[in-house]
């Protein structure tokens, strides 16, 4: 629970309370306008509490995510696994980044070398090697 009382989280808690109070206040204002004869305000009177509920939903989801990240990983059996799958250690994150595999382009089936295709492939490999470059910067 200490993780939820850092300065950043205090700002989030205050922002949630202010947004929910503001949305509910706007909803009440639309109810009074609707009671005064403004028919379109009935829709807005329903919309503002929905916005407030959405703010609470996002806040609650973030709180749960932070608390789950703070919980230590459950203790696992130290015996080696019998299955062929990879073993999971306590330091391994639950979500892993994908592995980039370098692939060699396949040669044409008929063995002919297309000069236009080769030039285009050189251009694409240059763009890949220079991620911040614009197509007009290509020297070829």
N, C-alpha and C positions, 0 to 999 in steps of 0.2 A: 504493500500500500504506500510505502514511502516514495515509490516511483511516480505516483500520481500527485505529489505535492512539490514538484520542482517548479521553478518560475515559469517554464513554458506551459506546464499543465495547469498552473493557477490561471494563466491567461486564457487557456482553453475553457476552463470551468466558468470563468467570468463571462467569456464571450457566449458560451452556451446559455447561461442564465439571461443575459441581456437579449440575445436573439429570440429565445422562447418568450420572454416577457413582451418584447416588441411585437412579435407575431400574434400573440394572444391579445395584446392591446389593439392591434390593427383589426383583428377579427371582431372584437367587441365594438369598435368604432363602426365597422361595416354592419353589424347587427342593428345598431341605433339608426344608421342611415336607412337600412331596409325597413325598419319600423316606421320611419318618417315618410315612406312612400317611394323610395328609390328601389325599383324591382331588381336591377342588376346587382345590387349589393348583397342579395341573398347568396349568389354564387361566390362572391368574395368572402362572405362570412364563413363559408365552408372551406375555402382555399387557405386562409391564413392559419387556422389550427392544423391543417395538413402540413404546411411549411414548418410549423413549430414541432410537430411530431417527427418530421424528417431530420431536423436539427438534433433532436434527442436521440434518434436512431443512429445517426453518424457518430455522435459523441459516445454513446454506449458501445458501439462497435470498436471505436478507437480505445476505449478504456479496457474492454475485454482483450483486445489484441496486445495491449501493453502488459496487462497482467499475465497473459499466457507466455509472453516473451520473458517475463521476469521469473516464472516458475522454473525450478531446476528440472532437467530431463529425468524421467523415471529410471530407476536402476534396472539394468538389464542383466541377464544371466551371463556369466563370464565364460561359460562353456562354448566351444566353437559350434557354429551352426552346422546342421547336417545338410541343409539344402545348398544348391549351387548358387543362390543369390548372394549379392554383396552383403557383408555384415555392416551394421550401423553402429557407429561409436557415439559416445556422448558429445564429442566435439563436432560432429557432422551436422550441418544445418539441414533443416527439413526440406528446404527448397534449394535445389542446386542449379547453377547456371549451366546452360547447354555447352557442350564441347564443340568447338569449331574444328571440322575435319577439312584438311586441304585435299582437294580432288584434282586429279590430272585430267584435262579434257581428253575425250576419246578421239582417236584418229578417224577421219572419214572412212566410211565402209568401202568405198570404191578405190581408196588409196590416192585419189586425186587431191591436190592441194589447191584450194580456192584462194586466190590472192586477196579478193575483197573480204572474204570471211576472216582471213588471217589478219588483215589490217584492222578490221573491226574488233577482233579479239585483242590485238595489241592496244587499241584505244580503251577498251573496257578494263584491261589489266592496268593501264596507266591511271584511269579514274579510280580504280580500287587502291592503287598504291598512293594516290594523292587525294585523300577524302575531302579536303577543304577546297580543292581546285574546281574551277568552273569549266564547262566543256570548251569554252573559247580559249582556255589556257593551254590546251593540248598542243605540244610542239610538232606533232607529225602531220 
